[in-house]
Amino acid sequence: MNHNTPLSPRPLCHLTTSQRRVMSAAQLREHGVSGATTTAHCGPGGPWQQLLPGVFLLHPGPPTSEERLHGVLLYAGRPPAKEARSVPAQPGPGEQHAAYADAMITGLAALALHRFSSAPPLLSLDRIDVLVPRTRRLRSTGCARLVRSHTLPTPQQVTGLPVAPVPRALADAVAQLAEAGAVRRLLTEAVRGGHCEPAAVVRELNNARLLTRPHVVDAVDSLLAEGRAIAEDRLYALIREHGLPEPLWNVDLRLPGGPHLGGVDAYWPEHAVAVELDTRAPRQGEDGFGSSLSDRSRELGEWSEYARKREHLERLGITVVHITPKKLRDGAEQQATVVRTALMAAADRDPAAYVVVLPR
């Protein structure tokens, strides 16, 4: 019998090529292959080999990247319930991953699958990180490194495999990296490449307790600066592409001879309308950021200062439109409508107080 030979009583024709070449002991038994036969096939000079405990490569050569990924998922995945193991005559699209339940690729391997150019190629990775529930009674071995979590994110399907979302994959990758440049490149590409927003990355890094590492903190500072620049570019595009009047960009507002009122990202003096981008890291109670007392104090202080500035401007008759980077990315047209509505409503409002506008 070779790796292309159908195994009775269940044929292999419904399986993908990689599945016919990587199978678990349980799957082999379901196809009529006993443990003794599997052991014999994996002996010296045999046609098969053991890739991981309970996972077998049904050919003698080295595994491909895809075979290693499937093998790691088979090793770490929770076996399906017995009543769910029967295979219909025409298997559904989700059947092939029944054995991968509660497991997903994460870390650098996941980033490579998400097409990060700064992630190493899959073949160069000695170990593939796989995310599993904390209660899974397994250990890291061979090419499989288990990453345990109290709660699992919803996986994304990438090339037909369950893969952790980019923010979680980034946090799991950064946890294994000590080189500051590598961390910075990954975080920068996540935002610059449009994979996710900085706030989502910071949230996952904080949940993983990685924000105490100096090289991670430095990379996060660069990440937030990168996110700010991208958000500003999107705001410029929103104004111009949706035919809104050109505002004064990045200005400070002051009362004549009085106190500084704060900076805004865009301001229309004739309409007394301001736009402010909220590019702060998530605050405690919103996104899980700020788990320590000092973090909570700092985040609450930033939010209080932001709220005071907005309330002061609105008391002076200035409408402040608050926009987050995520809203700019996912709903630019809706945000343009919000700004346009604020500009049109200016004629129906009482005149705003006179303020001095200065370059920021």
C-alpha positions in Angstrom: 0.0 0.0 0.0 1.4 3.4 -0.8 0.1 6.9 0.1 -2.2 7.1 -2.9 -3.9 3.7 -2.3 -7.6 4.1 -1.1 -8.1 2.8 2.4 -11.2 0.8 3.0 -13.9 0.9 4.1 -13.9 4.7 3.5 -12.3 6.1 0.3 -10.0 9.0 0.2 -11.2 10.6 -3.0 -13.2 13.3 -1.1 -10.1 14.5 0.7 -7.7 17.2 -0.5 -4.2 16.3 -1.6 -2.7 17.5 1.6 -5.3 15.6 3.7 -4.5 12.4 1.8 -0.9 12.9 2.7 -1.3 14.0 6.4 -3.8 12.1 8.6 -4.2 11.4 12.3 -4.3 8.0 13.8 -8.1 8.4 14.4 -8.7 9.3 10.8 -6.6 6.3 9.6 -8.6 4.0 11.9 -11.8 5.4 10.4 -10.4 4.5 7.0 -9.8 0.9 8.1 -6.0 1.2 8.9 -5.1 -0.4 12.2 -2.5 0.9 14.6 -0.3 -2.1 13.8 -0.5 -1.4 10.1 0.3 2.3 10.7 3.3 1.4 12.8 4.6 -1.0 10.2 4.3 1.6 7.5 6.3 4.0 9.6 9.2 1.6 10.2 12.7 2.0 8.7 12.4 2.2 4.9 8.6 2.3 5.1 6.4 4.5 2.9 5.0 6.6 5.8 6.5 8.6 8.7 5.3 10.0 12.0 5.1 13.8 11.8 3.9 14.4 15.3 2.4 12.2 18.1 -0.7 10.6 16.5 -0.2 12.4 13.2 1.3 10.7 10.2 2.8 11.8 6.9 1.8 9.3 4.2 4.9 9.6 2.1 8.6 9.2 2.8 9.9 12.7 1.8 10.1 15.9 3.9 6.8 17.6 4.6 5.7 20.7 2.7 4.7 23.9 4.5 1.0 23.0 3.9 1.5 19.5 5.3 3.2 20.9 8.4 0.3 23.3 9.0 -2.3 20.5 8.6 -0.2 18.3 10.8 0.1 20.8 13.6 -3.7 21.5 13.5 -4.4 17.7 13.6 -2.2 17.3 16.6 -3.6 20.3 18.5 -7.3 20.1 17.4 -9.9 18.7 19.7 -11.2 15.4 18.2 -14.8 15.7 17.0 -17.5 13.9 18.8 -18.2 10.3 17.7 -21.6 11.1 16.4 -20.1 13.8 14.2 -17.5 11.6 12.6 -19.5 9.9 9.9 -18.8 11.2 6.5 -21.7 12.0 4.1 -21.6 10.9 0.5 -21.1 14.5 -0.5 -19.1 16.1 2.3 -19.8 19.7 3.2 -17.2 22.5 3.0 -16.6 22.5 6.7 -16.1 18.8 7.2 -12.4 18.7 6.3 -11.6 20.8 9.4 -13.7 18.9 11.9 -10.5 17.5 13.5 -9.1 21.1 13.9 -11.8 22.2 16.4 -10.5 24.6 19.0 -7.2 25.1 17.3 -5.9 27.7 14.9 -2.5 28.8 13.5 -1.1 31.9 15.2 2.2 33.7 15.6 4.7 34.2 12.7 3.1 31.3 10.7 -0.3 33.1 10.9 1.3 36.3 9.8 3.0 34.6 6.9 -0.4 33.2 5.9 -1.8 36.7 6.2 0.9 37.7 3.6 3.1 39.8 5.8 6.3 40.5 3.9 8.2 41.0 7.2 7.2 37.6 8.5 9.7 34.8 7.6 8.7 32.1 5.1 6.8 29.2 6.4 9.5 26.7 5.4 12.1 28.6 7.5 10.1 28.3 10.7 11.3 25.5 13.0 8.1 25.7 15.0 4.5 26.6 14.1 2.5 28.3 16.8 -1.0 26.9 17.3 -3.5 28.5 19.6 -5.6 26.2 21.8 -7.8 26.5 24.9 -5.9 26.5 28.2 -7.7 23.3 29.2 -6.2 21.3 26.3 -4.0 18.5 27.8 -1.2 18.6 25.3 2.4 19.7 25.2 4.6 21.4 22.6 6.6 18.9 20.6 8.3 18.7 17.3 7.3 21.5 15.0 4.2 22.3 17.1 4.4 25.0 19.7 1.2 25.3 21.7 0.0 28.8 22.8 -2.7 28.5 25.4 -5.5 31.0 25.9 -8.5 31.4 28.3 -10.6 32.6 25.3 -10.1 32.0 21.6 -10.7 34.6 19.0 -12.9 33.7 16.0 -10.5 32.3 13.4 -10.3 33.5 9.9 -10.1 31.1 7.0 -6.9 31.6 5.1 -6.0 29.1 2.3 -8.7 26.9 3.9 -7.0 26.8 7.3 -8.2 28.3 10.6 -5.9 31.2 11.3 -5.9 33.7 14.2 -6.8 37.3 13.3 -3.9 39.6 12.7 -3.9 41.4 16.1 -3.8 38.2 18.1 -1.3 36.6 15.7 0.9 39.7 16.2 0.8 39.4 20.0 1.7 35.7 19.9 4.5 36.5 17.5 5.9 39.4 19.5 5.9 37.2 22.6 8.6 35.1 21.0 10.7 38.0 19.6 13.5 39.8 21.4 14.8 41.8 18.5 13.4 45.3 18.4 13.7 45.8 14.7 11.7 42.7 13.9 8.9 43.7 16.3 8.8 47.2 14.8 8.6 45.9 11.3 5.7 43.6 12.0 3.7 46.2 13.9 4.3 48.8 11.2 3.3 46.5 8.4 0.1 45.6 10.3 -1.1 49.2 10.2 0.5 50.4 7.0 -0.7 47.3 5.1 -4.3 47.9 6.3 -4.5 44.6 8.2 -5.9 46.2 11.4 -6.0 49.4 13.5 -3.3 50.3 16.1 -5.9 50.2 19.0 -6.6 46.5 18.2 -2.9 45.7 18.3 -2.3 47.6 21.5 -5.2 45.8 23.2 -3.8 42.3 22.3 -0.3 43.3 23.4 -1.7 44.5 26.7 -3.7 41.4 27.2 -0.6 39.4 26.6 1.3 41.5 29.2 3.9 42.5 26.7 3.8 46.3 27.3 6.3 46.0 30.1 9.1 45.1 27.6 11.0 48.2 26.5 11.5 47.1 22.9 7.8 46.4 22.6 6.9 49.8 24.1 9.2 51.6 21.6 7.6 49.7 18.7 4.1 50.6 20.0 5.1 54.3 20.0 6.2 53.9 16.3 3.0 52.1 15.6 0.8 54.8 17.1 2.7 57.5 15.1 2.2 55.4 11.9 -1.5 55.0 12.7 -1.8 58.7 13.2 -0.2 59.5 9.9 -2.4 57.1 8.0 -5.6 58.4 9.7 -4.6 62.0 8.7 -4.1 60.9 5.1 -7.5 59.2 5.1 -9.1 62.4 6.5 -7.5 64.5 3.7 -8.8 62.0 1.2 -12.3 62.1 2.7 -12.6 65.9 2.5 -11.3 66.0 -1.1 -13.0 62.9 -2.6 -16.4 63.8 -1.2 -16.4 67.4 -2.3 -16.3 69.1 1.1 -15.0 72.6 1.4 -11.3 72.8 2.2 -10.7 73.4 6.0 -7.7 74.8 7.8 -5.6 71.8 8.7 -4.0 71.0 12.1 -4.6 74.3 13.9 -4.7 75.5 17.5 -7.7 77.5 18.8 -7.5 80.3 21.3 -9.8 82.9 22.8 -8.6 86.4 22.0 -6.2 87.3 24.8 -7.4 84.3 26.6 -6.5 80.6 27.2 -5.5 78.0 24.7 -8.6 75.9 23.7 -6.7 73.0 22.1 -5.7 71.7 18.8 -8.0 70.2 16.1 -7.2 68.3 12.9 -9.5 70.3 10.6 -11.5 73.6 11.2 -13.9 75.6 9.1 -14.0 79.1 10.6 -17.0 80.2 8.6 -19.1 77.3 9.9 -17.5 76.9 13.4 -17.0 73.2 12.8 -14.0 71.2 13.9 -13.0 67.6 13.2 -10.8 65.8 15.7 -9.2 62.4 15.1 -9.2 60.2 18.2 -6.0 58.2 17.8 -5.5 57.5 21.5 -4.8 54.0 22.6 -8.0 52.3 23.9 -8.9 53.4 27.4 -9.8 51.2 30.4 -13.3 49.8 30.2 -13.5 50.2 26.4 -11.0 47.8 25.0 -9.4 46.3 27.9 -6.4 48.6 27.9 -4.8 50.0 31.0 -4.9 47.0 33.3 -2.5 48.5 35.9 -3.4 51.4 38.2 -0.9 53.7 36.5 -2.3 52.8 33.1 -5.8 53.5 34.3 -4.9 56.8 35.8 -3.1 57.9 32.6 -5.9 56.8 30.3 -8.6 58.4 32.4 -6.6 61.6 32.6 -6.2 61.7 28.8 -10.0 61.0 28.4 -10.9 63.7 30.9 -8.7 66.3 29.2 -10.2 65.3 25.8 -13.7 65.6 27.1 -13.0 69.0 28.7 -11.7 70.4 25.5 -14.6 69.2 23.5 -17.2 70.5 26.0 -15.4 73.9 26.2 -15.5 74.3 22.4 -19.1 73.3 22.2 -20.0 75.8 24.9 -18.5 78.4 22.6 -20.7 77.3 19.8 -18.1 75.2 17.9 -19.4 71.9 16.6 -16.8 69.1 17.2 -17.0 66.0 15.0 -15.3 63.1 16.6 -13.9 60.5 14.1 -11.8 57.4 14.9 -9.4 55.8 12.5 -11.6 52.7 12.2 -14.6 54.8 11.2 -12.4 56.5 8.5 -11.3 53.2 7.2 -14.6 51.3 7.2 -17.2 54.1 6.8 -15.6 57.1 5.0 -18.8 57.9 3.1 -20.9 57.9 6.3 -18.3 60.1 8.1 -18.3 62.5 5.1 -22.1 62.8 5.5 -21.7 63.6 9.2 -19.2 66.4 8.5 -21.4 67.7 5.6 -24.5 67.7 7.9 -22.5 69.7 10.6 -21.4 72.2 8.0 -24.9 72.7 6.6 -26.4 73.0 10.1 -24.1 76.0 10.8 -26.6 78.4 9.3 -29.3 77.4 11.8 -27.1 77.8 14.9 -26.4 80.9 16.9 -23.1 82.6 15.9 -20.2 81.0 17.6 -17.7 82.9 19.8 -14.8 84.5 18.0 -11.6 82.4 18.3 -8.1 82.9 17.1 -6.8 80.2 14.8 -3.1 79.5 14.8 -0.9 76.9 13.0 -0.2 73.9 15.2 
